[in-house]
């Protein structure tokens, strides 16, 4: 773990500046603003006059200069560097940050005085990358003190570069999700949910693990303070993304299943109740059952997912005490499952959206907006129907009707 200087005032100032940079990165609305502001603030934090940010091309063969700062003048010319060549290229290839104390004597990077154009001989260079993907490279030089940079400086640059990578990765993923959501809306609210799941779960899952590990590395390398608290908030957002992926993968697995077993509906409900019983007891929620005996068995196309998602919503709607009522019946060759609660209910303006993918009223830290979409999709596969009766402040009732198949084995 690196330690900031013992000078408490300098230490506090550096923490405050680092926090400000991370906050600036997270709040950036566009790529230009992200690169410009993060580079300028990093130069100020590291008391430097010159820096650049190169981004990798789609072909993975070269880097292109996207923003640079040289003393008091801004550069944005079309400069490229091949990956694997020179300092920038090697940092990009190896995805490992480097500290050069004196370029004239550093054996890793051969360079002649004739080709060296900087005032000082020390510089920093860090990859903007996740474990799975190179995004770019960030470099800092021209230390105003004329002294070599330190390992502490390098760690700071790594944290900033890692946060830039997180911001770019998140922005691109959210853009893709938004695009797929719009496609789903154009083709029908629900028919493309499987396409969304298959299309983004793989792309999200691969880089996300690396980004979380990088944030954990930063957390392990920084002392208590506002910067650490901010990284913890970032980690919370990443874990929410991971939760969305789990929901999407759950849907994909169910869609790919070509075989199923026949199940007893009442027993399946009992198992789902057991899973939420402790949480219900903790909240003081009473669970009431009214089962129709001798129900015919139905194929298992994911009914446990329907139950777990609706039960969870019911518990979330109850602050303390209250009740959840579960009943089963057989009518007109349909097995009916009724789940009602005495919770806060659903407002009229939200009712028409509750089955839409990614729609949630729980806030970003609790809900993914996929639970009821999954329920709707599963009910569709049964050729059944799901109805909702609710009023804000007066509880909610879900009625799931599933057809009885002709071929029924016990």
N, C-alpha and C positions, 0 to 999 in steps of 0.2 A: 504494500500500500504506500502510495506516495504521500508525503507530508508537505503542506504549505509552509512557508517561512514562519519562524517563530515570532516575528514582529506582528503583534495582534492587529494593529491598524491595517498594515499591508495585507494580512491574511483576510480580514473582513472585506477590504476593498476588492480583493481578487475574487472572493466568493460572490460578492454582489455583482461584479462585472460578469462572471461566468453565468450566474443566474439570469442576468439580463440578456446575455447572448442566447441562452437556451430558450428563454421566453420569446425572444425575437424570432428565432428559427421556427418555433411552434406556431407563432401567430402570422407568419408570412403567407400572403395570399397568392403570390405568383413566383415563378422561378427567378425572374430578374431581381425582385425584391429580396428573396431569400439569399441569393448569392452575394448581392451587393452589401446588404446590411450585415450579414454574418461575417463577411470578410473584413469589412471596415471595423466592426466592433472587436474582432479577434486581433487585428493589428493594434488597436488601442490597448487591449488587455495585455498583449505581449510586448508592448512598447516598441513596435516595429513600423517600418515605413514601406515595406514592399511585400506583396503577396499575390497569389493567384489561385483560381479554382478551375481545373480542367474536368470535363465530363467525358465518359467513355461513349464511343459510338455504338450503334446497334450491332455492328459486325465484331466488336470486341478486339479490334486490331489497333486502334489508335485513340488518342485523347485529343479533344478540341478545347481550346481556351474559351471559357464562357464569361469569366470576369477576372479582372486584375486591377490592382491598385499599386501605383508607382509614385512614391512620395506624395505629392498633392495632385497628381494628374491621373485620370482614369483611362485604362486601356481596355479595349474590347475588340482587338483585331483577330482575324481568322488564323490563329496559330495552332499547329497540330504537333503532336508528339507520338511516335510509335510506341506501343506497349512493349516493354522489355528493353528499350533503349534509353540511355541516360538515367538521371536520378528519378525523374517523374515516371518514366516507363518502367523502371525496375520496382518502384514502390507499387505501381499499379499491378504489375505482374505478380509480385509476392504478397500483395495486400498486407504489408507490414510497414508501420511507421518507422522513419529513420531520423536520427539526430546527427547532423554533421557539425562537428565543433570547428574543424578547419579543413576546407575543401582541398587546400594545397597539399596536405599530408594524409588525407583519408584514402586508404588503399582500395576501398570499395568502389570509388568513383574516380576514374582517371580523368583529369581535366588540366588543361594548360593555362598558364596565366594570360596568354593571348586571347583565349576564348572566354575568359571569365570576366564578366562585366559588372559585378557587384562591388560595393564599397567594403563590405565586411565578408568574412570567410566562413561564417557559420549560418546554417539555416535548418529549418524543420520541414518535414514533408510527411503527410499522413493520408492513407487511403480513405475515401468516402465509400464505404462498402459494408455489405452484410456478409455472413459466412458463405452465402450461395451466389452472391452477385456483386460485381464491381460496378460502382456508379461513377466514381471519379477520383480525383486526387486534389488535395489542398496543400499549398506550400506557403511558408512564411520566412522572410529574410530581412536583412538590414536592421538588425537590432540597434536601437538608438544609443544604447550604452557602449556599443562597439565590442561588447564582451560576447563570448560564445553562449549559445542557448543552453539550458539545463534540461535534465531528465524531467523535472517538474513541468517545464514549458511544453515538453513533448507530450506528457500525459494530458495536459489541458487541451492541446490541439487534437489529440485522439478523441477526447470526449466530445469536442465541438464537431469534429468531422463525423463521428458516429451519430450524433444527433441530426446533422444535416442528412445523412443517409436514411435515418428513420423517417424524417419529414418527407423526403422525396419518395421513398418507398410507400409510405402511407398515402400520400397524395395520389400517386399513380394507381394504387389499389382501390382507393375510394372512387377515383374517376372511372375505373373499370366497373366497379359495382354499380355506380350511377348509370353508366351506359347500358349495362345489362338490365337494370331495373326499368329503364325507359323502353328497351326492346320488349320486356315482358308486358309492360302496359300497352304497347302497341298491338301485341298479339293476344291480349287477354290477361287479366290480372293473375291468373294462376297457372296457365298452361306452360309457361316457361320457367317455373320454379326449379324443375329438374335441370334445365339448361343452365340456370344460374349456379346451381350447386355443382354440377360437373365442370362448369367453365372456370369458376374462381377458387374452389376449395383447394385444388392442386396448386394453383399459382400462389395462393396465400400461404399454404402450409409450409412450403419449402423455405422461403426466406424468413418467415416469422420466427422460427426456432432460432435462427442465427441472430436476428435482431434482439430477441429477448436475452440471449446469452450475452450479447454485447452490452446491453443496458445493465445486466447483472454484473458484468466486469467493471463497468463504470461505477456502479454502486459500491463494489468492493474496493474501489480505488479512491474513494472520496470520503472525507470526514463528514460528521454531522453538520447540518446547516441547510440553508435555503436551496442550494443546488441539489443536495441529496433528496430533499423533499420533492423537488420538481421532477427528478428522475423517477422517484417512486410513483408519482402521478402518471408519468409516461408509461411505466411498467403496468399500471392498472389499465390503461387504455389498450396495451398490447394483449393483456390477458382477456379483455373483452373481445378482441378480434379472434383470439384462440377459441373462445366460447362460441362465436358465430361459426367458425370453421367446423367445430364438433357437431353443431346442429346441421350444417350443410352435409357433412359426411354421413351423418345418421340418415338423412333423406336419401343420399346416393345409394347407401347400402341397401335400404329398403326397396328402392326402385330396381336394383340389380338382382334382387332375390327372385329366383324363378320357381322355388319350391316353398311350401309352407305346411304347417301342421294344423290340425283341427283343435280348437281350444274351447274350454268351458268359460263362458263370459263371466259368470259370477266368481269363479275361482281367480280369474285374471284380475278382476276388480279388487278382490281381497288382497292379492299380492301387492297391488299398487297402493292400497290403503296402508298396508304394513310399512311401506317405504316412507310414507309421510306422517306416520302415527306420532313419532317423537316430536316433530316440529309442531304438529297440531296440539299435542299435550302442552308443549312449552308456551304456546299462545293462548291456551285455554279454549281451543276450538273443539266443539262436539261434532263427531262424525256419526251420522245416522244412516242406516241401511234399510232398504225395503226391496228385497230380491224376489223375483218370480222364479219359483222352482221349476226344474225340468225344462230349462231352455234348451233348444237344439244347439249343437256345437256349430261354430262358424270358423272359417279359415283365419289363420293368424297372418294378417297383412301389415301388422304394426299397431295393433290396438293398444298395446302397453304404452306406446308413445303418445297416443291420443289421451289416454287417462293421465299419464304423468304431467303432460303440459297443462291440461285443464285443472287438475288438482293443484298444481303449483300456482296457477293464476288465482285460483280460489283462495288459497292460503295467503297469497300476497295482498289480496283485496281486503283481508281481515286484519286490522291492526291488533286487536286483542279480543278474545272470546268470540262469540258468534257460533255459527254452525255450518256444516257442509252436509247436504242430503244427497244420497245416491240411491237410485231406484232402477230396476230393470223390469221389462215387460215384453210380451210377445203379442203383436197386433198385425193382422193382414200379412202374415209371413215375413215380418220384419222384427228383428230383435232391437228393442229400444233401450238406450241407456240415458238416464236423466241425471245430471249433476247440477245442483243448485247451491248457492251460498248466500249468506246474509251480509255480504261485504259492501264495498263502496259503489258497486255497479259501474256501468259504462254510459257515458254521455251520448246523446243522440248524434252529435257531430262525429263521434268516433266509431259508432256502430257500423257504418258502411265501409270502414277501412280495416277492421280488426283482423281479417284474413289475408290482408295484403302483405307480401314479403317485406320485412324490415320495418313494418309499422309497429311502434310501441309507445305507450304512454308512461312507461316506468322510468324513463331517463336512461342515459347512456351507461350508467354503472350497473344497472340491474337487468335490463331486458335487451334481447337481440332482435326482437320483432319477427322471429321465425317460428316460434312455438305453435301458434294457431295456424300459420300457413302450412306447417307440416301436418297438423290435424286435418285440415281441409283436403290436402293432397291424398292422405291415407283414406279418408272417407270416400273420395272420388274413386279410388281403386276398388273399393267395395261396391261401387255403383249405389252408394247410399246417400244420405243427406245429413247435414248438420244445421240445426236451427238455434238461434240465440234470442233469449228474451231478457231484457235488462233495462234498468232505468237508473240514472245517476242517484246514488244514495240509497237505493232499494234492492241491492243484490243482483245476481246474474244467474240465469239458468241456461245450460246447454242441453240440447236433446239430440242424441246421435242415433240415427236409424240405419241399421245394417241388414241387407236382405239375407234370408236363409237360402243357402244353396240346395239344389236338388240332391247332389251327391253328398251325403252326410254320414260320416263314420264315427263310431264311438271309441 
